[in-house]
């Protein structure tokens, strides 16, 4: 089968290509295609992220004929290393956020933790089930972190959103920002909260005393 490879930054220079069509075995994984590309062009893809059809992909994702596979080197300035984003079924942890954010050069850390609220609009909430589009969710979070840096300067950013069924009091989202000074950390954290509640593709299915229903959401993009 045939897939289209896209190269950026140093990879574009090292291969002499911005894209190419490549014949690969049927059912090949992202990792296998990366190895073929390395052998073909004599480049190293170690440390690169990969997007398949404009959504971040894992190395073990299987490809289909006609897929677009983009190899993405870490961005300039070390911002990839200074950003942690995830959409996860695992419990969220302030301790894990602290371990990522606290650095000698960062004199301020600001956090936001969103939890399941009960009562909500006067009704007892039994649980909320969170469903998300994981690859796009991570991409939106990474883009939000980049936008926060453009506005507020050098930052470390930690964002995680929980999926699955959560009970009242359990954390559904954790946002942390570290900066040299408190004002940038506080304002960037608020910026991220407001941006993500509109743009991150996560939906809420709520059970309360009246039964189960989808929670009405917001949209920041054009709709059908």
Backbone as CSV, one residue per row, in Angstrom:
resi,resn,N_x,N_y,N_z,CA_x,CA_y,CA_z,C_x,C_y,C_z
1,UNK,0.853,-1.189,0.000,0.000,0.000,0.000,0.894,1.246,0.000
2,UNK,0.290,2.387,-0.307,1.051,3.617,-0.422,0.590,4.626,0.635
3,UNK,1.556,5.284,1.298,1.264,6.351,2.239,2.073,7.582,1.850
4,UNK,1.623,8.734,2.311,2.333,9.979,2.030,3.073,10.417,3.289
5,UNK,4.388,10.633,3.172,5.204,11.095,4.283,5.421,12.599,4.167
6,UNK,5.345,13.297,5.304,5.619,14.722,5.366,6.811,14.955,6.294
7,UNK,7.737,15.830,5.889,8.922,16.146,6.684,8.951,17.640,6.989
8,UNK,9.399,17.980,8.210,9.441,19.372,8.622,10.807,19.708,9.227
9,UNK,11.116,21.020,9.235,12.294,21.557,9.907,13.564,20.806,9.466
10,UNK,14.354,20.279,10.429,15.636,19.658,10.075,15.439,18.457,9.169
11,UNK,14.327,17.743,9.323,14.086,16.561,8.495,13.895,16.954,7.032
12,UNK,13.251,18.088,6.820,13.066,18.574,5.445,14.411,18.868,4.802
13,UNK,15.316,19.471,5.589,16.647,19.784,5.050,17.473,18.517,4.843
14,UNK,17.421,17.588,5.804,18.268,16.396,5.740,17.844,15.444,4.629
15,UNK,16.526,15.364,4.367,16.046,14.471,3.310,16.009,15.160,1.954
16,UNK,15.969,16.509,1.969,15.810,17.243,0.720,14.395,17.197,0.193
17,UNK,13.458,16.791,1.041,12.062,16.639,0.627,11.132,17.248,1.668
18,UNK,10.006,17.765,1.204,8.975,18.120,2.174,7.897,17.044,2.249
19,UNK,7.818,16.210,1.204,6.888,15.078,1.223,7.295,14.074,0.160
20,UNK,6.797,12.852,0.336,7.012,11.811,-0.667,5.984,10.709,-0.487
21,UNK,5.752,9.968,-1.545,4.907,8.784,-1.493,5.806,7.577,-1.272
22,UNK,5.382,6.674,-0.382,6.204,5.521,-0.036,5.353,4.262,-0.043
23,UNK,5.856,3.235,-0.699,5.209,1.926,-0.673,5.611,1.200,0.607
24,UNK,4.625,0.732,1.383,4.887,0.038,2.644,4.021,-1.207,2.692
25,UNK,4.366,-2.178,3.535,3.539,-3.383,3.639,2.146,-3.066,4.185
26,UNK,1.153,-3.803,3.752,-0.207,-3.629,4.262,-0.220,-3.818,5.780
27,UNK,-0.904,-2.912,6.487,-0.997,-3.015,7.940,0.235,-2.556,8.681
28,UNK,1.169,-1.894,7.994,2.390,-1.413,8.657,2.035,-0.415,9.748
29,UNK,2.828,-0.430,10.816,2.621,0.515,11.909,3.425,1.792,11.671
30,UNK,3.110,2.813,12.457,3.874,4.063,12.396,5.350,3.791,12.635
31,UNK,5.664,2.968,13.638,7.062,2.671,13.941,7.762,2.008,12.758
32,UNK,7.088,1.066,12.104,7.692,0.366,10.970,7.935,1.317,9.799
33,UNK,7.006,2.213,9.568,7.183,3.182,8.487,8.318,4.145,8.823
34,UNK,8.427,4.522,10.079,9.536,5.399,10.491,10.875,4.733,10.212
35,UNK,10.975,3.440,10.506,12.233,2.734,10.259,12.539,2.686,8.751
36,UNK,11.509,2.474,7.947,11.717,2.475,6.493,12.215,3.838,6.026
37,UNK,11.631,4.899,6.571,12.050,6.249,6.186,13.480,6.521,6.626
38,UNK,13.851,6.071,7.836,15.231,6.252,8.305,16.219,5.548,7.383
39,UNK,15.923,4.298,7.026,16.821,3.540,6.156,16.901,4.160,4.762
40,UNK,15.787,4.665,4.282,15.725,5.205,2.919,16.526,6.499,2.791
41,UNK,16.491,7.327,3.849,17.091,8.659,3.743,18.311,8.858,4.640
42,UNK,18.646,7.883,5.473,19.796,8.016,6.348,19.632,9.083,7.407
43,UNK,18.404,9.256,7.908,18.132,10.251,8.955,17.702,9.532,10.227
44,UNK,17.738,10.267,11.338,17.246,9.734,12.611,15.915,10.399,12.966
45,UNK,14.913,9.586,13.265,13.608,10.095,13.683,13.411,9.948,15.188
46,UNK,14.471,9.605,15.901,14.372,9.453,17.349,13.954,10.774,17.994
47,UNK,12.974,10.711,18.885,12.497,11.899,19.575,11.426,12.670,18.831
48,UNK,11.122,12.253,17.604,10.086,12.942,16.838,8.699,12.450,17.239
49,UNK,7.736,13.350,17.176,6.345,12.951,17.260,5.846,12.626,15.858
50,UNK,4.716,11.928,15.791,4.143,11.567,14.502,2.657,11.909,14.514
51,UNK,2.191,12.502,13.423,0.763,12.742,13.246,0.294,11.961,12.023
52,UNK,-0.811,11.273,12.165,-1.428,10.547,11.052,-2.735,11.238,10.717
53,UNK,-2.812,11.727,9.488,-4.004,12.466,9.058,-4.320,13.608,10.009
54,UNK,-3.263,14.330,10.430,-3.343,15.540,11.254,-3.794,15.291,12.686
55,UNK,-3.642,14.070,13.171,-3.907,13.755,14.580,-2.704,13.000,15.118
56,UNK,-2.250,13.360,16.323,-1.095,12.692,16.894,-1.350,11.189,16.992
57,UNK,-0.296,10.421,16.724,-0.439,8.964,16.670,0.627,8.302,17.527
58,UNK,0.320,7.113,18.008,1.296,6.321,18.752,2.157,5.528,17.768
59,UNK,3.350,5.110,18.200,4.213,4.338,17.298,3.591,3.022,16.839
60,UNK,2.663,2.487,17.625,2.083,1.187,17.284,0.807,1.294,16.452
61,UNK,0.386,2.505,16.112,-0.840,2.655,15.309,-0.633,2.061,13.922
62,UNK,-1.583,1.256,13.472,-1.524,0.689,12.125,-2.017,1.706,11.109
63,UNK,-1.390,1.689,9.940,-1.722,2.635,8.888,-2.572,1.986,7.816
64,UNK,-3.333,2.818,7.118,-4.151,2.362,5.999,-3.645,3.009,4.721
65,UNK,-3.997,2.424,3.610,-3.570,2.956,2.316,-4.060,4.396,2.176
66,UNK,-3.147,5.284,1.748,-3.500,6.677,1.544,-3.318,7.560,2.749
67,UNK,-2.940,6.996,3.899,-2.729,7.807,5.098,-1.602,8.815,4.883
68,UNK,-1.739,9.958,5.550,-0.695,10.983,5.562,0.039,10.891,6.892
69,UNK,1.362,10.673,6.832,2.168,10.464,8.034,3.182,11.603,8.132
70,UNK,3.024,12.440,9.159,3.900,13.600,9.331,4.866,13.346,10.471
71,UNK,6.162,13.528,10.216,7.192,13.386,11.245,7.525,14.782,11.778
72,UNK,7.405,14.957,13.103,7.470,16.274,13.728,8.622,16.324,14.724
73,UNK,9.741,16.961,14.372,10.843,17.108,15.343,10.396,17.972,16.517
74,UNK,11.063,17.842,17.680,10.763,18.745,18.795,10.911,20.194,18.340
75,UNK,10.001,21.050,18.837,9.996,22.433,18.377,11.134,23.217,19.002
76,UNK,11.480,24.350,18.369,12.596,25.176,18.823,12.333,25.727,20.212
77,UNK,13.424,25.922,20.965,13.298,26.555,22.267,12.997,25.599,23.385
78,UNK,12.894,24.304,23.089,12.668,23.330,24.148,11.263,23.325,24.702
79,UNK,10.280,23.925,24.005,8.937,24.006,24.563,8.279,22.642,24.674
80,UNK,8.646,21.694,23.815,8.051,20.366,23.950,8.431,19.748,25.287
81,UNK,9.713,19.923,25.678,10.150,19.384,26.956,9.516,20.127,28.124
82,UNK,9.062,21.365,27.884,8.464,22.180,28.945,6.943,22.086,28.946
83,UNK,6.387,21.161,28.178,4.940,20.987,28.116,4.594,19.521,28.339
84,UNK,3.649,19.283,29.227,3.094,17.945,29.402,1.582,18.045,29.216
85,UNK,1.039,17.266,28.274,-0.406,17.229,28.065,-0.858,15.785,27.941
86,UNK,-2.064,15.513,28.432,-2.587,14.163,28.312,-4.105,14.171,28.511
87,UNK,-4.758,13.253,27.832,-6.173,12.941,28.047,-6.179,11.488,28.491
88,UNK,-6.575,11.224,29.725,-6.247,9.953,30.358,-7.387,9.410,31.217
89,UNK,-7.418,8.097,31.365,-8.358,7.462,32.284,-7.780,7.339,33.686
90,UNK,-6.524,7.733,33.875,-5.873,7.608,35.174,-6.216,8.795,36.077
91,UNK,-6.260,8.586,37.406,-6.511,9.703,38.322,-5.471,10.800,38.162
92,UNK,-5.917,12.045,38.331,-5.028,13.188,38.207,-4.286,13.420,39.520
93,UNK,-3.085,13.980,39.424,-2.223,14.065,40.596,-1.504,15.403,40.657
94,UNK,-1.741,16.169,41.727,-0.996,17.405,41.944,0.484,17.122,42.180
95,UNK,0.785,15.999,42.812,2.188,15.651,43.055,2.932,15.454,41.735
96,UNK,2.282,14.813,40.772,2.906,14.615,39.469,3.094,15.958,38.749
97,UNK,2.113,16.825,38.874,2.239,18.153,38.281,3.387,18.930,38.932
98,UNK,3.480,18.867,40.267,4.582,19.538,40.971,5.938,19.056,40.469
99,UNK,6.072,17.746,40.319,7.353,17.176,39.892,7.755,17.701,38.521
100,UNK,6.766,17.987,37.665,7.055,18.497,36.324,7.322,19.994,36.331
101,UNK,6.595,20.733,37.157,6.603,22.195,37.070,7.679,22.876,37.911
102,UNK,7.982,22.326,39.071,8.868,23.035,39.993,10.315,22.923,39.523
103,UNK,10.907,24.066,39.207,12.292,24.157,38.763,12.930,25.363,39.438
104,UNK,14.253,25.371,39.615,14.899,26.508,40.274,14.616,27.844,39.596
105,UNK,14.491,27.834,38.274,14.283,29.098,37.556,12.835,29.581,37.617
106,UNK,11.940,28.750,38.119,10.516,29.096,38.181,10.149,29.490,39.610
107,UNK,9.902,30.776,39.828,9.575,31.235,41.172,8.099,31.181,41.502
108,UNK,7.257,30.773,40.546,5.808,30.746,40.784,5.183,29.576,40.055
109,UNK,4.246,28.932,40.740,3.429,27.887,40.135,1.966,28.213,40.428
110,UNK,1.125,28.148,39.403,-0.315,28.372,39.559,-1.049,27.133,39.075
111,UNK,-2.106,26.754,39.803,-2.832,25.523,39.481,-4.334,25.784,39.419
112,UNK,-4.987,25.039,38.547,-6.445,24.963,38.544,-6.834,23.492,38.530
113,UNK,-7.692,23.102,39.451,-8.227,21.737,39.484,-9.742,21.831,39.400
114,UNK,-10.308,21.236,38.352,-11.758,21.187,38.209,-12.275,19.849,38.696
115,UNK,-13.299,19.863,39.558,-13.861,18.637,40.112,-15.346,18.525,39.781
116,UNK,-15.861,17.311,39.854,-17.290,17.074,39.630,-18.067,17.723,40.778
117,UNK,-19.045,18.552,40.416,-19.809,19.315,41.400,-21.183,18.691,41.631
118,UNK,-21.579,18.629,42.885,-22.930,18.213,43.249,-23.331,18.929,44.542
119,UNK,-24.503,19.577,44.553,-25.506,19.629,43.475,-25.076,20.548,42.337
120,UNK,-25.675,20.334,41.171,-25.453,21.161,40.005,-26.813,21.639,39.513
121,UNK,-26.984,22.951,39.434,-28.265,23.555,39.065,-29.394,23.023,39.943
122,UNK,-29.056,22.876,41.230,-30.051,22.461,42.208,-30.374,20.984,42.238
123,UNK,-29.659,20.177,41.465,-29.953,18.742,41.397,-28.742,17.929,41.841
124,UNK,-29.003,16.877,42.608,-27.927,15.986,43.053,-27.345,15.228,41.860
125,UNK,-26.030,15.267,41.729,-25.337,14.574,40.642,-24.798,13.245,41.157
126,UNK,-25.134,12.164,40.471,-24.636,10.837,40.844,-23.235,10.593,40.290
127,UNK,-23.040,10.938,39.026,-21.747,10.777,38.379,-21.745,11.534,37.050
128,UNK,-20.551,11.743,36.514,-20.396,12.270,35.161,-19.432,11.362,34.409
129,UNK,-19.836,10.951,33.224,-18.981,10.148,32.337,-18.362,11.085,31.306
130,UNK,-17.014,11.126,31.284,-16.292,11.978,30.344,-15.823,11.138,29.159
131,UNK,-16.147,11.605,27.961,-15.724,10.951,26.723,-14.931,11.954,25.905
132,UNK,-13.809,11.526,25.314,-12.972,12.479,24.601,-12.348,11.918,23.341
133,UNK,-11.963,12.806,22.447,-11.208,12.499,21.227,-9.744,12.714,21.593
134,UNK,-9.056,11.632,21.978,-7.765,11.745,22.650,-6.687,12.407,21.791
135,UNK,-6.415,11.958,20.552,-5.326,12.600,19.797,-5.572,14.093,19.562
136,UNK,-6.805,14.436,19.209,-7.105,15.840,18.973,-7.063,16.629,20.274
137,UNK,-7.496,15.998,21.382,-7.438,16.667,22.673,-6.025,17.058,23.039
138,UNK,-5.077,16.160,22.843,-3.672,16.473,23.122,-3.164,17.581,22.211
139,UNK,-3.568,17.522,20.941,-3.141,18.552,19.999,-3.670,19.922,20.417
140,UNK,-4.940,19.986,20.807,-5.531,21.251,21.248,-4.810,21.772,22.495
141,UNK,-4.475,20.878,23.417,-3.753,21.291,24.627,-2.360,21.827,24.285
142,UNK,-1.652,21.147,23.390,-0.322,21.613,22.977,-0.410,22.987,22.316
143,UNK,-1.422,23.177,21.471,-1.592,24.466,20.809,-1.931,25.555,21.828
144,UNK,-2.736,25.214,22.836,-3.073,26.187,23.879,-1.833,26.584,24.672
145,UNK,-0.979,25.608,24.985,0.259,25.918,25.701,1.145,26.847,24.880
146,UNK,1.225,26.601,23.570,2.027,27.464,22.698,1.452,28.881,22.659
147,UNK,0.122,28.984,22.607,-0.523,30.300,22.592,-0.277,31.038,23.904
148,UNK,-0.279,30.316,25.027,-0.010,30.941,26.323,1.408,31.491,26.363
149,UNK,2.370,30.770,25.774,3.753,31.260,25.755,3.886,32.526,24.905
150,UNK,3.160,32.569,23.794,3.212,33.763,22.961,2.723,34.987,23.726
151,UNK,1.739,34.763,24.597,1.131,35.875,25.325,1.885,36.233,26.602
152,UNK,2.403,35.212,27.309,2.923,35.445,28.656,4.411,35.114,28.818
153,UNK,5.087,34.703,27.755,6.512,34.456,27.835,6.855,33.026,28.205
154,UNK,8.064,32.819,28.662,8.558,31.471,28.944,7.780,30.845,30.102
155,UNK,7.246,29.636,29.863,6.413,28.940,30.839,6.705,27.445,30.803
156,UNK,6.437,26.781,31.908,6.255,25.332,31.909,4.765,25.084,32.081
157,UNK,4.219,24.140,31.307,2.772,23.932,31.291,2.454,22.455,31.473
158,UNK,1.531,22.174,32.379,1.069,20.813,32.655,-0.452,20.809,32.522
159,UNK,-0.985,19.982,31.604,-2.431,19.892,31.412,-2.828,18.419,31.291
160,UNK,-3.773,17.993,32.103,-4.340,16.655,31.967,-5.854,16.731,32.133
161,UNK,-6.567,15.977,31.310,-8.022,15.859,31.428,-8.377,14.393,31.613
162,UNK,-9.223,14.135,32.551,-9.613,12.767,32.886,-10.768,12.307,32.008
163,UNK,-10.775,11.038,31.668,-11.884,10.385,30.986,-12.469,9.307,31.892
164,UNK,-13.678,8.863,31.549,-14.317,7.811,32.327,-15.359,8.373,33.290
165,UNK,-15.896,7.487,34.154,-16.954,7.862,35.085,-16.361,8.373,36.389
166,UNK,-16.706,9.608,36.733,-16.191,10.251,37.933,-17.339,10.587,38.877
167,UNK,-17.059,10.515,40.163,-18.034,10.819,41.208,-17.837,12.249,41.696
168,UNK,-18.844,12.827,42.348,-18.682,14.166,42.905,-17.422,14.269,43.774
169,UNK,-16.672,15.351,43.562,-15.432,15.561,44.297,-14.194,15.065,43.583
170,UNK,-14.341,14.213,42.577,-13.173,13.717,41.845,-12.733,14.734,40.796
171,UNK,-11.415,14.818,40.577,-10.855,15.805,39.658,-11.015,15.350,38.209
172,UNK,-11.518,16.267,37.375,-11.685,15.972,35.957,-10.636,16.664,35.094
173,UNK,-10.100,17.805,35.548,-9.073,18.509,34.783,-8.078,19.143,35.741
174,UNK,-6.812,19.112,35.355,-5.734,19.713,36.137,-4.857,20.532,35.192
175,UNK,-4.726,21.809,35.500,-3.891,22.711,34.722,-2.880,23.341,35.662
176,UNK,-1.612,23.283,35.302,-0.572,23.921,36.097,0.371,24.708,35.205
177,UNK,0.780,25.862,35.683,1.705,26.715,34.941,2.807,27.183,35.884
178,UNK,4.038,27.102,35.431,5.176,27.615,36.187,5.863,28.711,35.389
179,UNK,6.266,29.770,36.093,6.921,30.899,35.455,7.902,31.517,36.440
180,UNK,8.719,32.416,35.948,9.640,33.100,36.842,8.899,33.987,37.839
181,UNK,7.742,34.529,37.418,7.010,35.479,38.256,5.533,35.101,38.340
182,UNK,4.889,35.463,39.453,3.538,34.986,39.736,2.493,35.497,38.745
183,UNK,2.613,36.757,38.305,1.566,37.312,37.452,1.429,36.529,36.158
184,UNK,2.544,36.200,35.525,2.496,35.419,34.283,1.893,34.047,34.532
185,UNK,2.273,33.399,35.647,1.741,32.070,35.949,0.234,32.121,36.171
186,UNK,-0.228,33.095,36.954,-1.659,33.215,37.253,-2.468,33.526,35.998
187,UNK,-1.999,34.475,35.210,-2.759,34.881,34.031,-2.735,33.798,32.947
188,UNK,-1.603,33.120,32.791,-1.535,32.042,31.807,-2.436,30.884,32.206
189,UNK,-2.499,30.587,33.498,-3.379,29.513,33.974,-4.832,29.853,33.667
190,UNK,-5.238,31.081,33.929,-6.607,31.504,33.638,-6.884,31.454,32.140
191,UNK,-5.903,31.895,31.336,-6.050,31.831,29.877,-6.314,30.395,29.420
192,UNK,-5.538,29.447,29.957,-5.680,28.048,29.553,-7.039,27.487,29.956
193,UNK,-7.505,27.813,31.142,-8.821,27.347,31.584,-9.900,27.801,30.603
194,UNK,-9.915,29.099,30.311,-10.956,29.654,29.450,-10.868,29.089,28.028
195,UNK,-9.660,28.891,27.532,-9.486,28.358,26.178,-9.927,26.898,26.088
196,UNK,-9.493,26.095,27.039,-9.739,24.661,26.944,-11.201,24.301,27.165
197,UNK,-11.909,25.045,27.999,-13.308,24.683,28.250,-14.163,24.841,26.994
198,UNK,-13.661,25.610,26.022,-14.384,25.799,24.765,-13.870,24.867,23.674
199,UNK,-12.550,24.624,23.649,-11.938,23.971,22.490,-11.556,22.511,22.679
200,UNK,-11.305,22.053,23.904,-10.847,20.667,24.049,-12.027,19.722,23.776
201,UNK,-11.837,18.696,22.923,-12.946,17.814,22.534,-13.231,16.738,23.588
202,UNK,-13.879,17.155,24.673,-14.305,16.255,25.749,-15.774,16.546,26.032
203,UNK,-16.568,15.480,26.178,-18.004,15.611,26.376,-18.407,14.966,27.695
204,UNK,-19.505,15.486,28.290,-19.934,15.032,29.611,-21.334,14.423,29.545
205,UNK,-21.449,13.194,30.029,-22.732,12.509,30.153,-23.036,12.394,31.645
206,UNK,-24.054,13.081,32.085,-24.309,13.261,33.516,-25.529,12.475,33.973
207,UNK,-25.417,11.897,35.157,-26.563,11.237,35.796,-26.916,12.020,37.051
208,UNK,-28.160,12.535,37.094,-28.626,13.236,38.287,-29.988,12.680,38.693
209,UNK,-30.657,13.364,39.582,-31.915,12.832,40.128,-33.019,12.742,39.081
210,UNK,-32.853,13.416,37.930,-33.844,13.344,36.855,-33.501,12.304,35.795
211,UNK,-32.356,11.630,35.926,-31.931,10.642,34.940,-30.604,11.002,34.310
212,UNK,-30.354,10.468,33.128,-29.084,10.685,32.436,-29.275,11.625,31.250
213,UNK,-28.276,12.475,30.988,-28.356,13.404,29.868,-26.956,13.902,29.522
214,UNK,-26.789,14.337,28.266,-25.548,14.972,27.835,-25.575,16.420,28.275
215,UNK,-24.467,16.886,28.824,-24.359,18.273,29.265,-24.114,19.148,28.042
216,UNK,-24.907,20.218,27.902,-24.764,21.110,26.770,-23.413,21.785,26.812
217,UNK,-22.718,21.803,25.675,-21.368,22.349,25.615,-21.310,23.662,24.865
218,UNK,-20.075,24.163,24.708,-19.809,25.383,23.955,-18.970,25.021,22.745
219,UNK,-18.930,25.934,21.784,-18.087,25.713,20.623,-17.376,27.002,20.264
220,UNK,-16.096,26.858,19.890,-15.331,28.032,19.472,-15.000,27.999,18.003
221,UNK,-15.592,27.078,17.239,-15.305,26.938,15.817,-16.605,26.890,15.030
222,UNK,-16.446,26.971,13.704,-17.628,26.885,12.843,-18.249,25.498,12.970
223,UNK,-19.577,25.443,12.870,-20.287,24.174,12.980,-21.109,23.912,11.732
224,UNK,-21.503,22.662,11.561,-22.344,22.290,10.425,-23.764,22.788,10.629
